[in-house]
């Protein structure tokens, strides 16, 4: 089986998945969007890299990034689907796809999955009013961010204004701050949670718990956190994320879903848990591809 990974080169997930592919006997190639060209010549179509039509070469496509060519990435996914290939995530070809954290919060809330109070507002005065309702400190979070980027804790209106003016209106959502010593990451592959919960503690002087910014990670068994696996699996299914990192934080004894990350960096999770996330993911892609053949 030959698989194309569409995403940034040099990242931990790609490096680990290349290692896993070699052990599983799967041919995996990493590719960035700008390396691909498109052709429509009469009734002949193709998407090419290094002179090869990708539709003739690969059995499966894993899409791990969109930016800055969102339309092109979605077009590649659709053409792979139309050619009878496996595409992960399947939702890329089954619905009008949206890349927005606010979209995720809205759908989760619509399905009764609790999260922190979150607002995306385009008028700075309305943002200030929302902050007053939520109370300080609160969090500003980029609706398109990742790896702990574009996330800020603000303690008063002056800090809020300083942060807001650096971004286009509406680019930062405002969210209630949940004071807690740690939060929890679960990984879900094929809508099934892997058998570990990884607690994440922020580094000194920070409130972000992401491993990428220096957060400390520790693995626990699922039995230590009753209901977490079911909550993570349900959240991934609502958003149709076949490989997702689900982040949970407690508030008054209730688990709230902070985020369902569709392109999770799993370095911290692997290091803490000892689980082979890369192989589990590739085995899932392989099984999906076999079912199509």
MITORFI-228789 format. One record per residue: residue in one letter; x, y, z of N, C-alpha, C in turn. Coordinates in steps of 0.001 Angstrom, whole numbers, plus 500000, padded with zeros to 6 digits. Example, Ala and Ser with C-alpha at 12.3 -4.5 7.8 and 13.67 -1.06 7.14 Angstrom:
A513190494310507800512300495500507800513200496700507800S512850497750507080513670498940507140512900500030507870
This chain:
X500846498803500000500000500000500000500879501243500000X500463502232499238501228503472499162500335504640499605X500867505454500505500081506508501147500785507845500970X499993508882500680500518510249500591500079511031501823X501048511632502495500802512473503671500941513922503218X499851514647503233499853516041502804499958516923504043X501141517499504265501343518299505464502737518878505497X503036519578506581504344520211506700505406519157506930X506493519267506197507608518351506369508419518734507616X509091517756508204509950518016509358509241518007510691X507925517753510716507186517732511974507323516373512658X507129516349513967507214515097514709506214514062514198X504926514410513987504000513375513500504443512735512187X504953513518511249505391512927509984506631512061510198X507600512538510974508802511742511209508456510392511829X507605510405512844507229509165513525506418508253512617X505543508838511807504715508007510936505542507400509819X506570508090509354507492507503508383508213506301508990X508638506418510257509278505294510939508309504111511046X507080504406511440506081503344511601505768502691510262X505692503480509205505390502943507881506460501952507443X507724502282507698508812501380507325508683500044508056X508276500081509321508132498849510094506924498032509636X505876498715509152504653498032508740504673497627507267X505719498003506555505782497681505136504858498521504281X504584499742504736503735500677503998504623501758503401X504411502070502134505141503161501502504428504470501818X505082505342502551504509506629502933505409507740502425X504818508694501740505554509854501233504949511124501819X505805511998502346505365513304502806505441514317501682X504485515219501651504413516190500566503776517473501079X504328518616500680503714519899501000502897520377499808X501904521197500092500947521592499054501603522288497869X502620523109498129503206523875497037504011522999496075X504212521720496411504921520809495517504014520207494455X502714520454494555501724519799493698501240520755492615X501015520211491423500444520990490321499198520272489800X498336521034489144497045520529488684496952520659487164X496202519749486541496000519810485105494560519469484760X493955520293483914492672519977483289492841520259481800X492925519203480995493192519309479564492147518488478827X491095519180478374489973518458477804489319517606478865X489196516308478580488605515421479584489674514722480420X490918515140480290492007514565481079492304515476482260X492353514883483440492667515654484643493788514955485391X494474515708486231495509515104487038496029516053488088X496589515494489133497322516252490141498711515621490212X499733516442490022501066515925489765502079516382490811X503056515502491026504247515820491805505408515044491195X506459515759490878507628515135490257507260514358488991X506313514917488234505936514316486964504997513136487058X504599512735488259503716511575488444502316512036488826X501311511413488228499934511690488598499639510981489917X499375511749490960499191511186492297498040510188492346X497036510393491513495875509505491513496237508116490993X497295508024490203497742506723489693498713506030490637X499292506776491579500395506261492382499957505809493772X499014506548494397498725506332495814497363505681496034X497294504889497105496054504218497501495270505010498535X495963505900499253495311506633500346495954508008500487X495159508939500980495604510316501220495318510684502663X496342511181503357496185511710504713496414513215504634X495393513994504933495493515453504862495737515989506266X496907516599506480497264517121507789497405518633507813X497295519284506676497334520746506686496525521295505527X496126522551505658495400523250504613496120524518504168X496662525222505114497141526574504866498445526553504090X498629527502503171497693528587502848496806528284501641X496738527007501239496015526649500010494820525760500359X493834526342501023492711525552501522491921524926500382X491576525708499364490786525188498246491523524065497532X492836524231497365493616523214496663493659521910497459X493819522012498788493841520803499615492516520063499541X491420520796499583490100520171499507489855519567498127X490389520201497086490264519654495731491015518333495617X492219518276496175492993517030496153492218515922496872X491655516249498034490885515257498785489702514750497969X489011515652497302487834515245496519488237514354495347X489316514695494661489745513893493519490198512499493963X490858512405495110491211511093495644489951510292495949X488978510932496564487716510248496879487040509760495597X486964510629494584486311510256493333487030509122492620X488337508981492882489113507898492278489026506604493097X488183506609494131487991505413494938489060505185495983X489818506240496338490901506117497309490409506445498716X491165505994499709490895506365501095491359507788501343X490525508585502025490885509950502413490640510098503907X491656510581504619491536510857506056491846512333506270X490908513109506833489639512715507385488579512606506284X487692511625506449486635511395505487485715512607505362X485576513362506436484696514532506424485122515568505393X486374515542504972486841516496503969486066516379502670X485547515201502393484848514973501127483362514717501307X482887514679502543481486514331502784480616515513503171X481235516663503415480453517818503830481222519079503490X480549520230503553481254521488503394482175521683504580X483477521589504380484402521542505499484712522940506012X484806523054507324485083524321507986486296524146508884X487223525084508820488401525053509672488289526222510651X487654526000511787487417527073512747487103526485514112X487803526945515132487520526475516482486122526888516945X485640528041516477484300528461516862483255527521516284X483466527106515045482594526105514428482526524854515304X483680524414515813483712523210516634482927523402517928X483128524539518591482395524797519839480885524829519597X480467525402518498479039525484518191478442524096517979X479129523245517205478602521905516956478615521044518204X479670521147518999479708520375520232478570520783521164X478365522097521305477279522573522163475920522134521625X475779522149520304474524521725519681474200520274520019X475246519466520228475052518054520549475167517779522055X475099518833522864475060518660524304476388518342524950X477492518638524256478822518406524813479335519717525396X479528519735526694479828520982527389481271521418527152X481440522717527010482755523329526893482741524672527600X483872525357527645483897526688528257483068527676527454X482527528681528121481770529719527417482698530424526432X482262530503525171483117531004524096482301531894523172X482904533026522788482244533974521883483225534371520777X482735534427519551483498535036518467482746536292518041X483357537431518267482707538723518050483606539593517179X482996540401516343483754541207515395483853542672515797X483031543094516731483065544466517227483860544478518533X484980545218518605485779545239519833484979545628521073X483992546503520904483167546880522053482369545683522561X481914544833521644481182543639522056482117542639522736X483366542588522291484345541713522951484551542169524390X484680543481524600484850543998525956483630543692526819X482446543803526229481226543497526987481172542018527348X481601541155526411481616539720526704482611539404527802X483767540062527789484769539858528833484215540255530190X483457541333530225482853541765531484481858540725532000X481117540096531078480165539058531493480886537808531981X481924537405531236482672536203531605483452536428532890X484053537614532994484900537950534132486365537718533831X487207538525534451488659538390534286489220537499535393X490319536766535087490968536658533783490116535853532813X490334536110531524489693535338530478490742535019529417X490345534291528408491287533798527404490897534314526034X491877534777525281491710535057523860492378533928523092X491658533375522134492155532191521421491907532370519929X492967532225519123492813532306517685491898531215517168X490958531573516307490020530572515801490687529626514813X491910529961514380492625529094513441494000528696513968X494246528790515270495569528526515817495796527067516147X497031526750516562497384525408516966498710525408517703X499024524293518391500280524110519115500496525181520183X499407525689520727499517526709521762499753528101521234X499732528279519901499926529604519319498638530412519348X498770531726519446497628532657519402496637532380520532X497162532079521717496329531902522904496902532784524005X496044533622524610496516534589525591495549534646526769X496098534720527965495286535014529146495367536510529403X494211537139529557494180538583529802493535538840531153X494149539757531912493727539992533290492854541223533470X492814542093532460491999543300532586491728543850531193X490912544892531135490495545431529847491652546046529082X492647546584529788493794547169529092494565546089528338X494804544953528974495466543841528291494620543342527117X493325543281527334492418542841526275492563543721525045X492556545022525224492658545942524097493996545825523391X495073545633524147496398545508523532496488544269522658X495867543195523095495882541981522293494994542112521053X493833542679521225492872542738520126493382543540518944X494085544627519185494441545502518065495475544859517146X496129543777517595497138543112516766496518542119515770X495229541866515875494574540859515039493393541474514295X493062540927513113491830541361512445490619541085513331X489610541915513207488398541748514013487819540348513789X487494539676514875486897538347514813487900537215514749X489181537515514612490189536456514485490454535765515821X490178536467516925490339535889518253488975535692518901X488719534472519346487520534220520150487852534520521608X486841534878522375487032535127523799486355534002524570X487045533521525598486608532314526283486844532464527783X485982531831528564486191531867530009487456531091530369X488150531591531365489360530926531867488951529926532932X489432528694532784489119527640533744490347527390534611X490371527921535826491549527727536679491657526266537116X492755525643536765492996524251537149494488523995537058X494966523062537853496393522765537858496829522040536595X495897521358535910496242520578534733495009520387533859X495260519982532612494174519487531788494586518139531220X493745517557530351493926516164529969493774516014528456X494679515232527870494640514951526433494344513468526209X493349513205525351493078511865524857493238511884523343X493717510800522790493804510650521342492763509639520892X492060509996519820490996509161519285491329508830517836X491409507550517510491699507099516152490567506177515705X489947506522514588488799505746514141487665505785515132X487523506914515828486468507164516814486583506268518054X487781505733518291488033504969519505489213505580520243X489039505828521535490094506441522334491214505445522578X492448505911522467493584505077522834493588504887524355X494194503796524835494054503426526259494955504209527206X494860505532527143495626506366528077495015507750528130X495124508367529281494837509790529461496147510443529874X496545511493529182497784512188529501497443513526530147X497831513683531405497637514970532075498749515914531656X498417517201531541499371518193531058499382519377532023X500570519703532480500764520794533433501564521898532773X501171523158532914501892524238532223503269524473532806X504192525002532001505506525388532534505381526603533434X506388526853534224506370527993535139506171529283534372X505266530133534876505021531424534266504102531398533072X503493530255532772502598530150531617501319529478532072X500270529596531284499031528898531606498717527838530563X499443527844529436499227526870528369499900525558528740X499212524463528478499716523154528875500308522364527715X500307522908526516500781522180525344502227521702525534X502507520477525153503869519959525199504800520810524340X504268521352523244505076522157522328505604523430522975X504955523911524055505429525129524714506071524814526063X506362523535526302507067523165527523506219522568528614X504970522215528314504123521601529321504648520233529743X504411519865531010504824518576531557503698517564531366X504033516351530928503009515352530620503203514109531483X502090513480531848502111512248532643500942511374532222X501197510088532029500172509173531540499407508528532691X498123508270532446497240507611533402496372506615532636X495821505664533357494897504717532756493523505330532570X492784504833531593491437505340531357490531505149532574X490801504084533349489936503806534492490042504857535584X491115505667535545491255506735536529490347507920536227X489812507966535009488983509094534588487709508565533936X486772508085534743485545507495534201484805508482533295X484394508015532154483612508821531222484433509625530244X485739509761530491486555510574529592486636509961528195X486828508651528107486949508014526794485676508190525990X484538507974526634483261508124525932483058509569525476X483440510527526319483303511938525961484199512281524773X485431511795524791486352512074523688485869511443522391X485402510203522460484920509519521259483689510204520690X482798510618521559481594511305521099481944512641520446X482887513360521031483295514649520486483918514472519098X484782513474518956485404513218517651484363512836516616X483374512059517022482348511632516072481460512797515644X481112513680516573480293514845516217480990515672515147X482309515846515284483064516680514349483669515873513201X483406514567513181483873513684512109485386513745511948X486077513656513087487536513653513102488014512218513315X488608511631512304489048510241512405490318510093513245X491104511137513312492296511145514177492294512493514881X491991512486516173491780513740516887492441513715518254X492890514883518690493340515080520052492270515848520803X491702515230521818490608515842522577491164516315523918X491027517622524163491545518229525393490392518527526340X490547518121527587489493518220528590490044518925529826X489221519788530410489574520429531686488351520387532595X488595520274533876487502520163534834487043521541535287X485726521655535520485135522841536135484030522378537081X484198522645538351483208522262539362482851520779539266X483869519959539046483660518519538989483140517995537672X482948518873536679482430518452535379483523518578534319X483716517535533488484696517653532404484141518493531254X484920519484530833484554520327529694485549520088528566X485052520023527352485917519826526192486465521176525752X487786521325525867488438522563525442488591522621523931X488929521474523334489242521471521907489244520037521388X488885519900520105489020518634519392489939518922518214X491217518664518412492232519052517433492286518029516316X492070518459515066492050517537513940493442517184513432X494472517895513880495849517552513494496727517552514751X496484516624515665497201516663516945498672516328516787X499500517089517479500906516729517624500975515753518793X501403514534518527501305513488519555502640513141520191X503626514033520097504924513740520701504810513563522209X504183514524522878504042514428524328503251513203524740X502222512878523983501381511719524302502190510432524192X502955510278523117503769509073522962504825508970524045X505493510078524329506557510048525332506014509665526705X504847510188527046504292509921528372503703508520528473X502972508102527452502204506854527526502980505635527064X503986505838526204504683504708525616503910504031524504X502734504553524154501927503980523079502489504381521721X502344503494520748502797503752519384501625504343518599X501456505637518729500335506324518077500466506250516564X501681506449516057501887506483514601501474505168513961X501866504050514535501507502748513968500010502496514054X499408502874515181497962502687515329497202503464514259X497652504683514001496995505488512985497167504866511593X498384504462511261498611503861509943497851502553509776X497754501761510833496981500521510752495512500821510480X495015501902511064493633502305510781493475502678509311X494416503468508777494353503858507362494434502617506472X495303501690506830495426500450506056494123499660506068X493490499561507229492232498816507315491142499471506485X491077500804506515490089501519505720490318501282504232X491570501234503838491901501031502430491552499609501984X491813498633502842491453497245502516489950497092502337X489170497791503156487723497705503040487221498254501721X487961499186501134487559499777499857487922498892498666X488915498035498856489398497217497728488554495964497504
